[in-house]
Amino acid sequence: MHQIAESLVRVARASMSTFCVAESCTGGLLAALVTDIPGASHAFQGGVVAYSNKAKIEVLGVNEALIDRHGAVSSEVAEDMAIRSLHLFATDVSLSVTGIAGPSGGTPDKPVGLVWFGVAMRAVGSVDTFTDFRHFDGNRETVRGAAARHGLRLLLSALGSNDAS
């Protein structure tokens, strides 16, 4: 995973781009992986661990109605988290991660291992977004690690790189 983080920092610095993260189920793992890389501060502006719904609403400003309607683990909430962190940190690109790492908390509709990702990118006069989801098998540690790895790859892609080391 460190190779992907190194690639991310290198690509962001080369393109003079900045990025941030809004994490829930990864609990700060993404930010830790990025800040392990020397020189990350030139591109990485910061992150928020909004683990509870209350933190998503009060810290990030996620629309409470989205959580009520779709649940915290949803495309809609992942997208809103990404947009709000993009504005909070005034970056070029933002990634959000929200999911169910387990071992409990899953439902038939939203099983353990389900993770939603949101990406927000500044465009001329607007913000472009997309969401993605994955279902990762394994224990809590495995799900969190796989989610962090996929998140790093999404950030790399959003910065226009195919280098997913």
C-alpha positions in Angstrom: 0.0 0.0 0.0 2.9 2.3 0.6 3.8 2.2 -3.1 0.4 3.4 -4.0 0.6 6.2 -1.5 4.1 7.1 -2.8 2.7 7.2 -6.3 -0.2 9.4 -5.2 2.0 11.9 -3.5 4.4 12.0 -6.5 1.6 12.5 -9.1 -0.2 15.1 -7.0 3.1 17.1 -6.5 4.0 16.8 -10.1 0.6 18.2 -11.2 0.6 20.7 -8.4 -2.7 19.3 -7.2 -4.0 19.1 -3.6 -6.2 16.5 -2.1 -8.0 15.6 1.1 -9.9 12.7 2.6 -13.1 12.2 4.6 -13.0 8.8 6.3 -15.4 6.7 8.3 -14.8 3.0 8.3 -11.1 3.4 7.5 -10.7 5.4 10.7 -7.8 7.6 9.5 -5.9 4.8 7.8 -5.8 6.7 4.5 -4.4 9.8 6.1 -1.9 7.8 7.9 -0.7 6.0 4.8 -0.4 9.3 2.9 1.4 11.1 5.8 3.9 8.3 6.0 5.3 9.6 2.7 8.0 12.4 2.9 6.8 15.5 1.1 3.1 14.6 1.4 2.4 18.0 3.0 2.9 19.7 -0.4 -0.2 17.9 -1.7 -2.2 16.5 1.2 -4.2 19.2 2.9 -5.8 17.0 5.6 -8.5 14.6 6.5 -11.5 14.2 8.8 -12.5 11.0 10.5 -16.2 11.3 10.7 -17.0 7.9 12.2 -20.4 8.6 13.7 -23.4 10.0 11.9 -23.3 12.9 14.3 -19.7 13.7 13.2 -20.7 13.4 9.6 -23.5 15.9 10.1 -21.8 18.3 12.6 -18.2 18.2 11.5 -18.5 17.7 7.7 -21.9 19.2 7.3 -23.4 16.1 5.6 -27.1 16.6 4.9 -28.9 14.7 7.8 -31.8 13.9 5.4 -29.5 11.9 3.2 -28.4 9.8 6.1 -32.0 9.3 7.2 -33.2 8.4 3.7 -30.3 6.3 2.4 -28.2 5.4 5.5 -24.6 6.4 6.2 -23.3 3.7 4.0 -24.6 4.8 0.6 -23.7 6.5 -2.6 -25.5 9.6 -1.6 -23.7 10.1 1.7 -20.3 9.2 0.2 -20.8 11.8 -2.5 -21.9 14.5 0.0 -18.9 13.7 2.3 -16.5 14.1 -0.7 -18.1 17.4 -1.7 -18.1 18.8 1.8 -14.5 17.8 2.5 -13.4 19.3 -0.9 -14.8 22.7 0.3 -13.6 22.3 3.9 -10.0 21.8 2.8 -10.2 23.9 -0.4 -8.5 21.1 -2.4 -8.6 20.0 -6.0 -9.7 16.5 -5.2 -11.4 14.8 -2.3 -12.1 11.2 -1.4 -14.6 9.9 1.0 -15.0 6.4 2.4 -18.0 5.0 4.3 -18.7 1.4 5.0 -19.2 -1.5 7.3 -15.9 -3.0 8.4 -17.5 -5.6 10.8 -17.6 -8.0 12.3 -21.1 -6.8 13.2 -23.4 -4.0 11.8 -24.2 -5.6 8.5 -27.7 -6.3 7.1 -28.9 -8.3 4.1 -29.0 -5.1 2.1 -25.8 -3.7 3.4 -23.5 -6.6 4.4 -20.3 -6.4 6.3 -17.6 -5.5 3.9 -19.7 -3.1 1.8 -17.8 0.2 1.3 -18.9 3.3 -0.6 -16.4 5.8 -2.0 -17.0 9.3 -3.2 -14.7 11.5 -5.2 -15.2 15.2 -5.8 -13.0 17.2 -8.2 -12.9 20.8 -8.9 -13.8 21.7 -12.5 -14.1 25.0 -14.2 -17.1 26.6 -12.4 -18.3 23.4 -10.9 -17.5 20.3 -9.0 -17.5 16.9 -10.7 -18.3 13.8 -8.6 -18.5 10.1 -8.9 -19.1 7.3 -6.5 -18.0 3.7 -6.4 -18.6 0.7 -4.1 -16.9 -2.5 -3.4 -17.6 -5.5 -1.2 -14.5 -6.7 0.5 -14.3 -10.2 2.2 -12.4 -10.8 5.4 -12.1 -9.5 8.9 -12.2 -5.9 10.0 -8.5 -5.3 9.4 -8.7 -6.8 5.9 -11.8 -4.7 5.0 -10.2 -1.5 6.2 -6.9 -2.2 4.4 -8.7 -3.1 1.1 -10.8 0.0 1.4 -7.8 2.2 2.0 -6.0 0.6 -1.0 -8.9 1.1 -3.3 -9.3 4.7 -2.0 -5.7 5.5 -2.9 -6.2 4.1 -6.4 -9.4 6.2 -6.8 -7.4 9.3 -5.9 -4.7 8.4 -8.3 -7.2 8.0 -11.0 -8.9 11.3 -10.2 -5.5 13.0 -10.6 -5.3 11.5 -14.1 -2.8 8.7 -13.3 -2.9 5.1 -14.3 -0.1 4.3 -11.9 -1.8 2.1 -9.3 1.5 0.3 -8.3 
